Amino acid sequence: MDLLLIGLGIFLALAFNFVNGLNDAANSIATIIATRALSPLKAVGLAAVFNLVGPLVFTTAIAATIGKGIVNPDFLTTHMLLAGMFGAVLWVFATSMLGIPVSSSHALIGGLLGAGIAGAGLGAILWPAAEIVRNLTIYMAVGGTIGVIFHIALSYYRQDDWKPRAPLAFLMGLTITVPVLIIAGVVKVSGILAVVIFIVISPMLGMMAAFLLGSVTMWLGRRQNPTKLNMLFRPLQIAAGSFQAIGHGANDAQNAMGVITALLVAGGVLTEFAVPLWVILASCIAISTGTLLGGWRVIDKMANKITKIRPYQGFSASTAGGLVLSLMTSLGVPVSTTHAISGAIMGAGATRGYSSAVKWGIVREIVAAWVLTIPATAVVAWLVYIFFEVLFL
């Protein structure tokens, strides 16, 4: 029976990576399609290839976070993992069909939370220490305040009204603060705390990096012929999109790796949490296959509905998204690639005007789906686990 459940769990984990690629195909290729640097079919093929390369380039630290950093491994059972994956697969598939870009990573984490609470109670969840939360909150508040002060000084210098964008300045200040503190080793953020914080941080990092790159590119090319500039940036954009696809594959493909390895440990097949090579390869192939088939409704929303992208902006967005994903993967933080890259597209679009260039109504719809993902998948996984218990008892 255990081997049957483990086999079913592996199938579900790979199915999750498949629908992950189906939904997140838009992440790596939206800007390439929007600027017509490549045809949609070629762009999807490019994303599939580099999604496959990504997990082989980076470590499996994120797999460890997923597999043993959310729910205490001592409490994990095959039933919990199956219920968690079922909730995640259902949510990602449903949102893909509706054309809504969501975080597959957050869907899986929500599923694990719901199943863990249903099976072993709140005590099974690896909640962060109160002291770490308190210290990080203080640091973030200080960083945000410094951002507002800097914004006020700049507004007075430019003789602008500082009040409308003060909240954005606060977010930018705390966004810069958190990664700096983590890299410097001042605070150690992992597990659920890292997931929750980077719901805000990753899109802001993508937005800020893309806006900065886009602004610098606009300034450097201000005297160039627009047609020649577009021709120059199309191949650069393809290279940037490939880099972004590597980051996406490295971060998101590890979700299934973590769950499969946790299943093998829970079922007694493995004695310690170490990701086998066959698990890495199977997870990579699953996410690449999903990407190859493409989530065309999601691609349309990312490529055409948020903002109109020009080649230099596509290059900026893809480069910024790839940088954020590579940084977070190196730190072992499972961030949402959708969040990071959506933020980068918004930042690139905002180089043409913060208020007018970006369709903020579409952005609000996407953000609403982000907020709902973890609680929605947690509830579904909780219900599925209860159903399993009734069925097998």
C-alpha positions in Angstrom: 0.0 0.0 0.0 2.8 2.4 0.9 4.6 1.8 -2.4 1.3 2.5 -4.3 0.8 5.7 -2.4 4.5 6.7 -3.0 4.0 6.0 -6.7 0.8 8.1 -6.8 2.6 10.8 -4.9 5.4 10.9 -7.5 2.9 11.0 -10.3 1.1 14.0 -8.6 4.4 15.8 -8.0 5.4 15.5 -11.6 1.8 16.5 -12.6 2.3 19.6 -10.4 5.5 20.4 -12.2 3.7 19.9 -15.5 0.9 22.4 -14.7 3.6 24.6 -13.2 5.2 24.8 -16.6 1.8 25.2 -18.2 1.0 28.3 -16.1 4.5 29.7 -15.8 5.4 29.3 -19.5 4.4 33.0 -19.7 7.1 34.0 -17.2 10.0 33.4 -19.5 8.5 34.3 -22.9 5.9 36.9 -22.4 8.2 39.8 -23.3 9.7 37.9 -26.2 6.2 37.3 -27.7 5.0 40.9 -26.9 7.9 42.4 -28.9 7.8 39.7 -31.6 11.4 38.9 -31.1 10.4 35.2 -31.7 7.2 33.5 -32.8 5.1 32.1 -30.0 6.0 28.5 -30.8 9.8 29.2 -31.0 9.6 31.2 -27.7 7.9 28.3 -25.9 10.5 25.9 -27.2 13.3 28.2 -26.0 11.7 28.4 -22.5 11.3 24.6 -22.3 14.9 24.0 -23.1 16.3 26.5 -20.6 13.8 25.4 -17.9 15.4 22.0 -18.3 18.9 23.5 -17.8 18.1 25.6 -14.8 17.9 23.0 -12.0 21.1 21.4 -13.3 23.0 24.6 -12.8 21.9 25.5 -9.2 21.9 23.6 -6.0 18.8 21.8 -4.6 18.5 24.1 -1.5 14.9 25.1 -2.5 13.9 21.4 -2.7 15.1 21.0 0.9 13.1 24.1 2.0 9.9 22.6 0.3 10.5 19.1 1.6 11.5 19.8 5.2 11.2 23.5 5.8 7.4 24.0 5.9 6.0 21.0 7.8 8.2 19.2 10.4 9.5 16.1 8.7 8.7 14.0 11.8 5.0 14.6 11.2 5.0 14.2 7.4 3.1 11.2 6.0 2.4 10.1 2.5 -1.3 11.0 3.0 -0.3 14.6 3.9 2.0 15.0 0.9 -0.7 13.6 -1.5 -3.4 15.9 -0.1 -1.0 18.9 -0.3 -0.1 18.2 -3.9 -3.7 17.5 -4.9 -4.7 21.0 -3.7 -1.8 22.6 -5.5 -2.4 20.9 -8.8 -6.1 21.7 -8.7 -5.5 25.4 -8.1 -2.7 25.9 -10.7 -4.6 24.0 -13.4 -7.8 26.0 -12.7 -6.0 29.3 -12.8 -4.2 28.3 -16.0 -7.5 27.6 -17.7 -8.8 31.0 -16.6 -5.6 32.7 -17.8 -4.6 34.0 -14.4 -0.8 33.9 -13.6 -0.4 32.5 -10.1 2.5 31.2 -8.0 2.9 27.5 -8.3 5.4 27.6 -5.5 2.9 29.3 -3.2 0.2 26.8 -4.3 2.4 23.9 -3.2 3.3 25.6 0.1 -0.4 26.3 0.8 -1.2 22.7 0.1 1.5 21.5 2.5 0.3 23.8 5.2 -3.4 22.8 4.9 -2.6 19.0 4.8 -0.1 19.4 7.7 -2.6 21.2 9.9 -5.3 18.7 9.0 -3.1 15.7 9.8 -1.0 16.8 12.8 -2.3 20.2 13.9 -0.7 23.6 14.0 2.2 22.3 16.0 3.4 20.3 12.9 4.1 23.6 11.1 7.6 25.0 11.3 6.6 28.5 12.4 9.4 31.1 12.7 10.7 32.2 16.1 9.0 35.3 17.6 12.3 37.0 18.1 13.3 36.6 14.4 9.9 38.0 13.3 10.2 40.9 15.7 13.7 41.8 14.7 12.9 41.5 11.0 9.8 43.7 11.4 11.9 46.4 13.0 14.6 46.2 10.3 11.9 46.5 7.6 10.2 49.4 9.3 13.6 51.2 9.5 14.4 50.5 5.9 11.0 51.6 4.7 11.3 54.9 6.7 14.7 55.6 5.2 13.2 55.1 1.8 10.4 57.6 2.6 13.0 60.1 3.9 15.1 59.8 0.8 11.9 60.2 -1.4 10.9 63.4 0.5 14.4 64.9 0.0 14.3 64.0 -3.7 10.8 65.4 -4.1 11.8 68.7 -2.5 14.8 68.9 -4.8 12.6 68.3 -7.8 9.8 70.5 -6.3 7.3 67.6 -6.5 4.5 66.6 -4.1 6.0 63.7 -2.1 2.8 62.4 -0.6 1.2 60.3 -3.4 4.2 58.0 -3.8 5.2 57.8 -0.2 3.8 54.3 0.2 5.8 53.1 -2.8 8.9 54.7 -1.4 8.3 52.8 1.9 8.0 49.5 0.0 11.1 50.2 -2.0 13.1 51.0 1.2 12.1 47.7 2.9 12.5 45.8 -0.4 16.2 46.8 -0.5 16.7 46.2 3.2 15.6 42.5 3.4 18.0 41.0 0.7 20.9 43.1 2.0 20.3 41.8 5.6 20.1 38.2 4.4 23.2 38.4 2.2 25.1 40.2 5.0 24.1 37.4 7.5 22.4 39.9 9.9 19.1 37.9 9.8 18.4 34.3 8.7 15.1 34.1 6.9 13.8 30.6 5.9 10.7 28.5 5.6 7.3 30.1 5.9 8.7 33.4 7.0 10.7 33.7 3.8 7.8 32.7 1.7 5.4 35.3 3.2 8.0 38.1 3.1 8.9 37.5 -0.5 5.3 37.7 -1.6 6.0 41.4 -1.3 9.7 41.6 -1.9 10.1 39.5 -5.1 7.7 41.6 -7.3 9.1 44.8 -5.9 12.7 43.7 -6.6 11.7 42.8 -10.1 9.9 46.1 -10.6 12.8 48.2 -9.2 15.5 46.3 -11.2 13.6 46.5 -14.4 12.7 50.2 -14.0 16.4 51.0 -13.3 17.7 48.9 -16.3 15.0 50.4 -18.5 15.7 53.9 -17.5 19.5 53.5 -18.0 18.9 51.9 -21.4 16.5 54.7 -22.4 19.2 57.3 -21.5 22.0 55.5 -23.3 19.9 55.1 -26.4 18.3 58.5 -26.4 20.1 59.7 -29.5 19.8 56.4 -31.4 17.4 55.7 -34.3 14.4 53.8 -32.7 14.2 51.2 -35.5 17.9 50.4 -35.2 17.6 50.3 -31.4 14.7 47.8 -31.6 16.8 45.6 -34.0 19.7 45.7 -31.6 17.6 44.7 -28.5 15.7 41.8 -30.1 18.6 39.3 -29.9 19.6 40.7 -26.5 16.1 40.1 -25.4 16.2 36.5 -26.5 19.4 36.0 -24.5 17.8 37.7 -21.5 14.7 35.5 -21.8 16.9 32.4 -21.9 18.6 33.6 -18.7 15.2 34.2 -17.1 14.1 30.7 -18.1 17.1 29.2 -16.4 16.2 31.0 -13.2 12.6 29.9 -13.5 13.5 26.3 -14.0 16.0 26.4 -11.2 13.6 27.8 -8.7 10.3 26.2 -9.6 11.4 22.7 -10.8 12.7 22.1 -7.3 9.2 22.1 -5.9 8.5 18.6 -7.2 12.0 17.5 -6.2 11.4 18.5 -2.6 8.0 16.7 -2.4 9.2 13.5 -4.1 12.3 13.3 -1.9 10.1 13.9 1.2 7.8 11.1 0.0 10.7 8.8 -0.4 11.9 9.6 3.2 8.4 9.3 4.7 7.9 6.0 2.9 11.2 4.6 4.2 12.8 4.4 0.7 15.4 7.0 1.7 17.0 7.3 5.1 17.9 11.0 4.7 16.8 14.0 2.7 19.1 13.9 -0.3 17.6 14.5 -3.8 18.4 11.6 -6.2 19.6 12.4 -9.7 16.6 10.7 -11.3 14.3 12.9 -9.3 16.1 16.0 -10.6 15.9 14.8 -14.2 12.2 13.8 -13.9 11.2 17.1 -12.4 13.1 19.0 -15.1 11.4 17.1 -17.9 7.9 17.5 -16.4 8.2 21.3 -16.1 9.7 21.6 -19.5 7.0 19.5 -21.1 4.3 21.8 -19.5 6.2 24.8 -20.7 6.4 23.3 -24.2 2.6 22.9 -24.4 2.2 26.4 -23.1 -0.5 28.2 -21.1 -1.6 30.5 -23.9 -4.2 32.4 -21.9 -1.6 33.2 -19.3 0.9 34.2 -21.9 -1.6 36.6 -23.5 -2.3 38.3 -20.2 1.4 38.6 -19.3 2.5 39.6 -22.8 -0.3 42.0 -23.8 -2.5 43.0 -21.0 -0.2 44.5 -18.3 1.6 47.0 -20.4 2.9 47.5 -24.0 6.4 46.2 -24.1 9.1 47.5 -26.5 12.3 45.5 -27.1 14.5 47.5 -24.7 11.8 47.1 -22.0 11.6 43.4 -22.7 15.3 43.1 -22.3 15.1 45.0 -19.0 12.2 42.9 -17.7 13.8 39.6 -18.6 17.2 40.5 -17.2 15.7 41.8 -14.0 13.5 38.8 -13.5 16.4 36.4 -14.2 18.6 38.3 -11.7 16.0 38.2 -8.9 15.3 34.4 -9.5 19.1 33.6 -9.6 19.7 35.5 -6.4 16.8 33.9 -4.5 17.7 30.4 -5.8 21.3 30.9 -4.6 19.9 31.9 -1.2 17.6 28.8 -1.1 14.5 31.0 -0.9 11.5 29.5 -2.9 10.0 32.8 -4.4 7.3 33.1 -6.9 8.7 33.4 -10.3 5.3 34.8 -11.4 5.5 37.5 -8.8 9.1 38.5 -9.7 8.6 38.6 -13.4 5.2 40.3 -13.3 6.8 43.0 -11.2 9.6 43.3 -13.7 7.1 43.8 -16.6 5.4 46.5 -14.5 8.7 48.2 -13.8 9.7 48.1 -17.5 6.4 49.5 -18.5 6.6 52.2 -15.9 9.7 53.7 -17.6 7.1 55.3 -20.0 5.1 56.7 -17.2 4.1 55.3 -13.8 0.3 56.0 -14.0 -0.4 55.8 -17.7 1.8 53.0 -19.2 0.7 50.2 -16.8 -2.8 48.8 -16.7 -3.2 48.7 -12.9 -6.7 47.2 -13.1 -5.1 44.0 -14.6 -2.4 44.2 -12.0 -5.0 44.3 -9.2 -6.6 41.2 -10.6 -3.3 39.3 -10.7 -2.4 40.5 -7.2 -5.8 39.3 -5.8 -5.0 35.8 -7.2 -1.6 35.9 -5.5 -3.1 36.7 -2.1 -5.7 33.9 -2.5 -3.3 31.2 -3.6 -1.9 30.0 -0.2 -5.2 30.1 1.8 -7.2 28.6 -1.2 -4.8 25.7 -1.7 -4.5 25.2 2.1 -8.3 24.8 2.4 -8.5 22.4 -0.6 -5.6 20.3 0.8 -7.2 20.2 4.3 -10.5 18.9 2.8 -8.7 16.3 0.7 -6.8 15.1 3.7 -10.0 14.7 5.7 -11.5 12.8 2.7 -8.4 10.5 2.7 -8.8 9.8 6.4 -12.5 8.9 6.0 -11.8 6.7 2.9 -8.8 4.8 4.4 -10.0 4.4 8.0 
